[in-house]
Amino acid sequence: MKTIVATQPAKPARRSHLKWLIFSTALIALCRGAACATFDNSAIPSWGDVVWVYGPGTDPSMDTPQALENMIKHWKGRGFTGVYLRTDLAQLDPSMIRRNPPVKRDPRLAVIWNYIDEVSDSYDLFSNGAKAAAAAGFEFWAWHPHIYSDGAPENVGSPGPGRIWPWTYCARYTYDHPEVVTVDRKGNPYWMVREYGYPGARASKVAEFVHMAKKFQVKYFISCMRSESSQIQSPPDKADRFGFNQLVVDDMKRLYDVDIMTDGRFDVDRTDFNPRDPMVQKWHDLRGSYITQFYRELRKGLNEVDPKIRIAATLSGDYAGPPLCN
């Protein structure tokens, strides 16, 4: 059982109560039962959000090494045992990212992004965080929410309520290898969600973690399986809409002698579609096995850096659901 508890800032906010609401939802304590006591009290700040809401010059904004160190001491004083700090593009090797061509954007968002980028460029957030946490006896977790959030080219998606479009970047690997982006039966891609059956799709994602482990000396990673895909495009109407890449088609044919492109059991638009059909379940299990293989390779890659590095993953349950499919 989980309890979500909002924390208080170290200093008063300089902006509106609405901004405090944003902060309180971005910075929470995740309290778990005794069986998971190691993770029972960790702060979760979304750094890019709080640096804008509270900056410049306050501890909660963490816009300088000293402010970040002060917040770590503050959290520890409040009884926290660690922090899950969200990673961003600055934590990746530049070769891993393709910056989309600049376009005219909402001027308010442009001001926010420019300020966040300026602060991000001003100091090494993760190296300083890991160092300050180690000195304080505090766990510093790199919360990497990009397992299924790879960005998208500038021509993907469309504007709409709650959307950030066009997206500002795309993972270099998915841009160069769009065949790994999950597709429906008609071949329509759903950007940001990669199909982990492809060896290159796994290897390039493992490389992100390895890079951070080496450059920032991070010893704790949260592999977050959420997605930002609906911020540029409509979410799938059904959980089994996507997952028909050629590799998946070939594996289902090889393993079970079934063609998921023509077999009616895999047509989500049929009125008698049954997600619990035994053969459909084999398809679910196959795609799940790709994720399992990714985590095996992630563990191996991080072991080569430091076998003591710890990995945690966010899971929604036995079935991931849309947009990741079942």
Protein Blocks (a to p, Z undefined) as FASTA:
>chain_A
ZZddddddfbdcfbdfklmmmmmmmpccddddfklmmmmoccdddfklmmmmmmghiakl
opafklmmmmmmmmmmnopabdcddddfklpcfklpccdddddddfklmmmmmmmmmmmm
mpcfklmmmmmmmmnopacddddfklmogbjafkgccddehiacddfbdcfklmmmmmlp
ccdfkopacehiacfkbmklmmmmmmmmmmmmmmnopabdcddfbdfklmmbccdfbfkl
gopafklmmmmmmmnopafklmmklmmkbmkbcfkbfklmmmmmmmmmmmmmmmmmmmmm
mmmmomkbccddddfbjbnbjakbZZ
